[in-house]
Amino acid sequence: MLAVIKTGGKQYKVEKGDKIKIEKLPEKEGKAIKFDQVLLLADKDGKDLKVGEPFIKGAAVDAKILEHGKSKKVTVIKYKRKIRYRKEHGHRQQYTQVEITKI
């Protein structure tokens, strides 16, 4: 069984047992959470397919929070030639890693 869920303004295709990194959530590590914004449900073969408009009523995906962290640094450089302008800025996006336990 697979599902497409929406969280943090993004969509993720998930199956039971998957570990995914999503936008940071305020809950603590080890806590169980529920995603109720399910856009699509299907079996492995794709024969039993349910598409929401925009979400499927009564469908939910349960997950467990594994850890919080920061991803690798992304460096942004602004540079203008001939006028001695150079600006460098780094950013590390925070994430929450979750494991899908039930669809």
Secondary structure, 3 states (H helix, E strand, C coil): CEEEEEECCEEEEEECCCEEEEECCCCCCCCEEEECCEEEEECCCCCCEEECCCCCCCCCEEEEEEEEEECCCEEEEEEECCCCEEEEEEECCEEEEEEEEEC
